[in-house]
């Protein structure tokens, strides 16, 4: 690497900086580029491009930081950058001259070979240079105009990058992330879907669910029967609080994958958010029937039935969830149904099972204590109160404990007997 000419101008272009600059400016630019080109947010198949581009940026930032530290006043002037760029251009011109001479020698050799051995080699018929391209990593930038392709260092594939003008401004991107555009050839539907899905993921990462939904609509138009697109579209509409559109997208997803319990479960969730308990119950029952071993599915049916004041259906669903290994929260819901039906024994049993599953859950012990207060098991009720209060103060449990102690049955004195 001793023959490599330092080009401050290229390093500044990589970091999208302008002279004069200091060490702090370089650090801020490095963080900005690292956030933009992190491999974790790269679209499928482009993680390596992001990683290579980020490595090139980090090398340039290290050089600029070192130069800024050694400069007078901790700042590099515009004159220094222009001098470095002039030296680099002169070195590249010399390298280009040598490459041209080598190409001329190769051309003469090829001409001689064509004359004397015309079938010894094959060359391409033509070369096409593209000017317009879009960045696959950030398709929301639109189609941009490529200003130049640059090679840092020895020009390996990991050091190739481009400067392009998009609607949002000039951006430095890895050359491998560019997709060159031919306006006379329409894009394939799969390419449009991937492009809009990537743009929607960026909008969701920025917290703009409404914009993500708009971009996903274009993806759905490109592939109306893609379940992944429909699922993401329903999720985006739900996050944007557009429940009507979310329900419509979820129904389209159900039509494409009628045997997928996740589609029916998500549809039930949307109807719950809308307060449409009838359609929510229908979707939840379908999801539970498609996956009968899922306790959460039966628990959802029970909760929706309870919302509709259908205690019998809620009890049956919660009992089925308990058989399939439901959690403590579902058992407390079952206890509530038992309480509404006046079944104190069933309520106590469900609360006791909840405390066995979640021994460190204060709410379970509190519900268990209140259920025991309806029986004659005073000592067990006081023990449950003590357990609930061991996790922290609870006014309701404290009041219950005081009430049980004050209402302790008293023995009849012997003289009175």
Secondary structure, DSSP 8 states (H G I E B T S, - for coil): -TT----HHHHHHHHT--SSEEHHHHHHHHHHHHHHS-GGGS-TT-HHHHHHHHHHHHHHHHHHHHHHHHSGGGEE-HHHHHHHHHHHHHHHHHHHHHHHHHHHHHHHHHHHHHHH-TTS----S------EEEESTTGGG-EEEEEEEEE-TT--GGGEEEEEEETTEEEEEEGGGEEE--TTS---HHHHHHHHHHHHHHHHHTT-HHHHHHHHHHHHHH-TT-HHHHHHHHHHHHHTT-HHHHHHHHHHHHHH-TT-HHHHHHHHHHHHHHT-HHHHHHHHHHHHHHTTT-HHHHHHHHHHHHHTT-HHHHHHHHHHHHHTT--HHHHHHHHHHHHHHT-HHHHHHHHHHHHHH-TT-HHHHHHHHHHHTTSS-HHHHHHHHHHHHTTS--HHHHHHHHHHHHT------TTT-
